Amino acid sequence: LMRSSAASDVYKRQLHAGVECGIFASKMPGLDCVSFGPDMDDIHTTNESMNVESVRRTWEYTLKILKELK
C-alpha cells in the first residue's frame, strides 16, 4: 500500500504538470499535448530544488523529439 502522503505528493506533481496542457487543450480542440520536465521538489517554495541530471535527460529527450518531427 502507498502512504497517503506519497499519493498526495504524486497528485500535486501530476496536477501541476498537467495544468498548462489542460488550459491549451480546452482552448484548441483536437490539440495533442504532453507535459514533461526535470525532477523538481518543493516547487514554488523557498525550498525548491531541481535534480541537475534530470535536466540533462529532459534536454536530450526534447532534442530527440524535435529530430523526429522534422
OpenMM code with the backbone's topology and positions (N, CA, C; nanometers):
from openmm import Vec3, app, unit

residues = "LEU MET ARG SER SER ALA ALA SER ASP VAL TYR LYS ARG GLN LEU HIS ALA GLY VAL GLU CYS GLY ILE PHE ALA SER LYS MET PRO GLY LEU ASP CYS VAL SER PHE GLY PRO ASP MET ASP ASP ILE HIS THR THR ASN GLU SER MET ASN VAL GLU SER VAL ARG ARG THR TRP GLU TYR THR LEU LYS ILE LEU LYS GLU LEU LYS".split()
positions = [
    Vec3(0.0824, -0.1191, 0.0000),
    Vec3(0.0000, 0.0000, 0.0000),
    Vec3(0.0865, 0.1249, 0.0000),
    Vec3(0.0381, 0.2266, -0.0669),
    Vec3(0.1101, 0.3539, -0.0731),
    Vec3(0.0663, 0.4422, 0.0436),
    Vec3(0.1625, 0.5086, 0.1050),
    Vec3(0.1282, 0.6045, 0.2105),
    Vec3(0.0417, 0.7139, 0.1505),
    Vec3(-0.0536, 0.7626, 0.2270),
    Vec3(-0.1420, 0.8668, 0.1739),
    Vec3(-0.0649, 0.9941, 0.1416),
    Vec3(0.0399, 1.0250, 0.2170),
    Vec3(0.1175, 1.1457, 0.1856),
    Vec3(0.1910, 1.1285, 0.0531),
    Vec3(0.2363, 1.0066, 0.0224),
    Vec3(0.3017, 0.9821, -0.1062),
    Vec3(0.2018, 1.0010, -0.2193),
    Vec3(0.0815, 0.9512, -0.2014),
    Vec3(-0.0220, 0.9669, -0.3033),
    Vec3(-0.0523, 1.1149, -0.3246),
    Vec3(-0.0575, 1.1893, -0.2177),
    Vec3(-0.0837, 1.3325, -0.2262),
    Vec3(0.0295, 1.4043, -0.2988),
    Vec3(0.1526, 1.3684, -0.2685),
    Vec3(0.2678, 1.4307, -0.3336),
    Vec3(0.2659, 1.4050, -0.4841),
    Vec3(0.2390, 1.2811, -0.5219),
    Vec3(0.2337, 1.2467, -0.6639),
    Vec3(0.1207, 1.3230, -0.7320),
    Vec3(0.0062, 1.3289, -0.6675),
    Vec3(-0.1087, 1.4009, -0.7232),
    Vec3(-0.0745, 1.5476, -0.7482),
    Vec3(-0.0105, 1.6109, -0.6521),
    Vec3(0.0245, 1.7524, -0.6671),
    Vec3(0.1206, 1.7727, -0.7837),
    Vec3(0.2183, 1.6835, -0.7981),
    Vec3(0.3135, 1.6964, -0.9086),
    Vec3(0.2438, 1.6732, -1.0419),
    Vec3(0.1571, 1.5743, -1.0484),
    Vec3(0.0858, 1.5457, -1.1723),
    Vec3(-0.0089, 1.6595, -1.2075),
    Vec3(-0.0795, 1.7101, -1.1083),
    Vec3(-0.1742, 1.8181, -1.1324),
    Vec3(-0.1012, 1.9406, -1.1843),
    Vec3(0.0085, 1.9746, -1.1196),
    Vec3(0.0843, 2.0919, -1.1620),
    Vec3(0.1349, 2.0752, -1.3040),
    Vec3(0.1872, 1.9597, -1.3350),
    Vec3(0.2446, 1.9370, -1.4672),
    Vec3(0.1389, 1.9406, -1.5771),
    Vec3(0.0168, 1.9046, -1.5445),
    Vec3(-0.0861, 1.8968, -1.6461),
    Vec3(-0.1714, 2.0207, -1.6611),
    Vec3(-0.1590, 2.1162, -1.5731),
    Vec3(-0.2457, 2.2333, -1.5776),
    Vec3(-0.2317, 2.3086, -1.7092),
    Vec3(-0.1092, 2.3366, -1.7505),
    Vec3(-0.0880, 2.4117, -1.8730),
    Vec3(-0.1444, 2.3372, -1.9929),
    Vec3(-0.1217, 2.2067, -2.0005),
    Vec3(-0.1760, 2.1283, -2.1117),
    Vec3(-0.3277, 2.1354, -2.1128),
    Vec3(-0.3888, 2.1263, -1.9968),
    Vec3(-0.5337, 2.1331, -1.9878),
    Vec3(-0.5883, 2.2660, -2.0369),
    Vec3(-0.5187, 2.3727, -2.0049),
    Vec3(-0.5620, 2.5061, -2.0494),
    Vec3(-0.5532, 2.5158, -2.2018),
    Vec3(-0.4393, 2.4760, -2.2584),
    Vec3(-0.4243, 2.4820, -2.4041),
    Vec3(-0.5258, 2.3922, -2.4742),
    Vec3(-0.5405, 2.2696, -2.4252),
    Vec3(-0.6318, 2.1746, -2.4890),
    Vec3(-0.7756, 2.2239, -2.4834),
    Vec3(-0.8140, 2.2919, -2.3760),
    Vec3(-0.9517, 2.3420, -2.3662),
    Vec3(-0.9778, 2.4556, -2.4642),
    Vec3(-0.8731, 2.5255, -2.5052),
    Vec3(-0.8861, 2.6378, -2.5983),
    Vec3(-0.8680, 2.5962, -2.7442),
    Vec3(-0.8070, 2.4789, -2.7650),
    Vec3(-0.7761, 2.4338, -2.9010),
    Vec3(-0.8211, 2.2890, -2.9182),
    Vec3(-0.9471, 2.2658, -2.9492),
    Vec3(-0.9979, 2.1294, -2.9646),
    Vec3(-0.9131, 2.0477, -3.0622),
    Vec3(-0.8862, 1.9237, -3.0257),
    Vec3(-0.8075, 1.8351, -3.1103),
    Vec3(-0.6578, 1.8455, -3.0898),
    Vec3(-0.6139, 1.9381, -3.0044),
    Vec3(-0.4708, 1.9548, -2.9792),
    Vec3(-0.4187, 1.8385, -2.8958),
    Vec3(-0.3108, 1.7767, -2.9397),
    Vec3(-0.2431, 1.6740, -2.8609),
    Vec3(-0.1390, 1.7437, -2.7740),
    Vec3(-0.1408, 1.7157, -2.6443),
    Vec3(-0.0475, 1.7808, -2.5512),
    Vec3(0.0291, 1.6769, -2.4714),
    Vec3(0.1480, 1.7149, -2.4342),
    Vec3(0.2264, 1.6341, -2.3420),
    Vec3(0.3037, 1.7301, -2.2521),
    Vec3(0.3177, 1.6925, -2.1261),
    Vec3(0.3906, 1.7759, -2.0319),
    Vec3(0.5032, 1.6917, -1.9713),
    Vec3(0.6241, 1.7443, -1.9750),
    Vec3(0.7365, 1.6748, -1.9136),
    Vec3(0.8391, 1.7769, -1.8701),
    Vec3(0.9279, 1.7357, -1.7839),
    Vec3(1.0308, 1.8264, -1.7372),
    Vec3(1.1220, 1.7586, -1.6373),
    Vec3(1.2174, 1.8327, -1.5867),
    Vec3(1.3128, 1.7762, -1.4911),
    Vec3(1.2469, 1.7459, -1.3571),
    Vec3(1.3140, 1.6644, -1.2783),
    Vec3(1.2662, 1.6287, -1.1445),
    Vec3(1.2853, 1.7479, -1.0512),
    Vec3(1.1755, 1.7907, -0.9913),
    Vec3(1.1802, 1.9055, -0.9004),
    Vec3(1.1063, 1.8712, -0.7716),
    Vec3(1.1512, 1.9285, -0.6629),
    Vec3(1.0881, 1.9084, -0.5318),
    Vec3(1.0539, 2.0430, -0.4700),
    Vec3(0.9512, 2.0417, -0.3881),
    Vec3(0.9089, 2.1618, -0.3133),
    Vec3(0.8912, 2.2823, -0.4052),
    Vec3(0.8245, 2.2584, -0.5186),
    Vec3(0.8049, 2.3628, -0.6194),
    Vec3(0.7263, 2.4802, -0.5614),
    Vec3(0.7671, 2.5994, -0.5976),
    Vec3(0.7057, 2.7263, -0.5561),
    Vec3(0.7179, 2.7511, -0.4060),
    Vec3(0.8230, 2.6991, -0.3463),
    Vec3(0.8512, 2.7283, -0.2063),
    Vec3(0.9956, 2.7769, -0.1969),
    Vec3(1.0339, 2.8228, -0.0804),
    Vec3(1.1730, 2.8655, -0.0609),
    Vec3(1.2682, 2.7467, -0.0577),
    Vec3(1.2150, 2.6244, -0.0531),
    Vec3(1.2974, 2.5031, -0.0534),
    Vec3(1.3024, 2.4352, -0.1895),
    Vec3(1.2562, 2.5049, -0.2938),
    Vec3(1.2514, 2.4446, -0.4267),
    Vec3(1.3899, 2.3975, -0.4685),
    Vec3(1.3932, 2.2790, -0.5283),
    Vec3(1.5193, 2.2253, -0.5793),
    Vec3(1.4923, 2.1483, -0.7081),
    Vec3(1.5989, 2.1278, -0.7850),
    Vec3(1.5870, 2.0573, -0.9115),
    Vec3(1.7047, 1.9635, -0.9262),
    Vec3(1.6774, 1.8446, -0.9762),
    Vec3(1.7812, 1.7458, -0.9997),
    Vec3(1.8522, 1.7801, -1.1305),
    Vec3(1.9786, 1.8171, -1.1215),
    Vec3(2.0544, 1.8639, -1.2378),
    Vec3(2.0669, 1.7550, -1.3441),
    Vec3(2.0899, 1.6325, -1.3045),
    Vec3(2.0995, 1.5227, -1.4013),
    Vec3(1.9692, 1.5076, -1.4795),
    Vec3(1.8561, 1.5308, -1.4142),
    Vec3(1.7284, 1.5173, -1.4843),
    Vec3(1.7089, 1.6280, -1.5877),
    Vec3(1.7755, 1.7421, -1.5684),
    Vec3(1.7708, 1.8490, -1.6690),
    Vec3(1.8395, 1.8003, -1.7965),
    Vec3(1.9533, 1.7353, -1.7827),
    Vec3(2.0251, 1.6804, -1.8981),
    Vec3(1.9382, 1.5790, -1.9710),
    Vec3(1.8757, 1.4874, -1.8964),
    Vec3(1.7898, 1.3864, -1.9588),
    Vec3(1.6710, 1.4507, -2.0303),
    Vec3(1.6116, 1.5526, -1.9685),
    Vec3(1.4982, 1.6221, -2.0289),
    Vec3(1.5412, 1.6922, -2.1577),
    Vec3(1.6569, 1.7563, -2.1562),
    Vec3(1.7088, 1.8257, -2.2741),
    Vec3(1.7335, 1.7264, -2.3881),
    Vec3(1.7976, 1.6145, -2.3574),
    Vec3(1.8252, 1.5137, -2.4596),
    Vec3(1.6947, 1.4564, -2.5159),
    Vec3(1.5977, 1.4344, -2.4314),
    Vec3(1.4670, 1.3847, -2.4733),
    Vec3(1.4001, 1.4861, -2.5670),
    Vec3(1.4059, 1.6135, -2.5309),
    Vec3(1.3467, 1.7190, -2.6133),
    Vec3(1.4125, 1.7229, -2.7509),
    Vec3(1.5447, 1.7135, -2.7549),
    Vec3(1.6152, 1.7151, -2.8833),
    Vec3(1.5751, 1.5969, -2.9707),
    Vec3(1.5602, 1.4798, -2.9103),
    Vec3(1.5217, 1.3613, -2.9871),
    Vec3(1.3805, 1.3762, -3.0431),
    Vec3(1.2910, 1.4328, -2.9645),
    Vec3(1.1542, 1.4562, -3.0137),
    Vec3(1.1563, 1.5519, -3.1308),
    Vec3(1.2319, 1.6598, -3.1194),
    Vec3(1.2389, 1.7586, -3.2277),
    Vec3(1.2968, 1.6970, -3.3560),
    Vec3(1.3952, 1.6081, -3.3429),
    Vec3(1.4519, 1.5414, -3.4609),
    Vec3(1.3472, 1.4544, -3.5284),
    Vec3(1.2623, 1.3903, -3.4485),
    Vec3(1.1569, 1.3045, -3.5041),
    Vec3(1.0515, 1.3865, -3.5779),
    Vec3(1.0332, 1.5117, -3.5414),
    Vec3(0.9301, 1.5961, -3.6013),
    Vec3(0.9708, 1.6555, -3.7355),
    Vec3(1.0965, 1.6433, -3.7736),
    Vec3(1.1456, 1.7026, -3.8996),
    Vec3(1.0636, 1.6559, -4.0179),
] * unit.nanometer
topology = app.Topology()
chain = topology.addChain("A")
for resn in residues:
    res = topology.addResidue(resn, chain)
    for name in ("N", "CA", "C"):
        topology.addAtom(name, app.Element.getBySymbol(name[0]), res)
